[in-house]
Amino acid sequence: MGIKQALKEARGNRSLRSFAREIGISHTRLDSLERGYDPRTGKSVNITIATLQKISNATGVDISTLVSEVEKQ
């Protein structure tokens, strides 16, 4: 599936801004993570363990599951 799809599924029908607020990251960062690249620069983005931990805390998805999704990309 990959982290991009996992993030979109975790967000569900919540807005990008509200989900980003729940996680504790900016909505622009979340948008870049869901796209897999920064739309301002066109460069791919890397996700940190700290960000994965925030996502895990907010969604209840185990961090090891998120890490394995990152590794699939």
C-alpha positions in Angstrom: 0.0 0.0 0.0 2.7 2.5 0.9 2.7 5.4 3.4 0.9 7.8 1.0 -2.2 5.5 0.8 -1.9 4.7 4.5 -2.1 8.4 5.4 -5.1 9.0 3.1 -6.9 6.1 4.6 -6.1 7.2 8.2 -7.4 10.7 7.4 -10.7 9.3 6.0 -13.1 12.1 5.3 -11.4 14.6 7.6 -10.0 17.7 6.0 -6.3 17.9 5.5 -6.0 20.8 7.9 -8.0 19.2 10.8 -6.1 15.9 10.4 -2.8 17.7 10.4 -3.8 19.6 13.5 -4.6 16.3 15.2 -1.3 14.9 14.3 0.6 18.0 15.2 2.2 18.8 11.8 1.5 21.5 9.3 -1.1 20.9 6.7 1.4 21.6 4.0 3.7 18.9 5.4 0.8 16.4 5.5 -0.1 17.3 1.9 3.5 16.7 0.8 3.6 13.4 2.6 0.3 12.2 1.0 1.6 13.2 -2.4 5.1 11.8 -1.9 6.7 15.1 -3.1 6.7 18.8 -2.2 4.5 20.5 -4.8 6.4 23.8 -4.3 9.8 22.2 -5.3 8.8 19.0 -7.0 11.3 17.1 -4.8 10.5 13.9 -3.0 9.9 14.2 0.8 11.3 12.1 3.6 9.3 11.2 6.6 11.0 11.1 10.0 10.5 8.7 12.8 9.2 11.6 14.9 6.5 12.3 12.4 5.6 8.6 12.2 5.3 8.6 16.0 2.9 11.6 15.9 0.8 9.9 13.2 0.8 6.7 15.3 -0.2 8.5 18.4 -3.1 10.3 16.6 -4.4 7.4 14.7 -3.7 4.4 16.9 -1.9 2.7 14.0 1.2 0.9 15.4 4.4 2.7 14.4 5.9 -0.6 13.1 3.1 -0.8 10.6 3.8 2.8 9.5 7.5 2.1 9.2 6.8 -1.0 7.0 4.5 1.2 4.8 7.4 3.6 4.3 9.7 0.8 3.4 7.4 -0.3 0.6 8.0 2.9 -1.3 
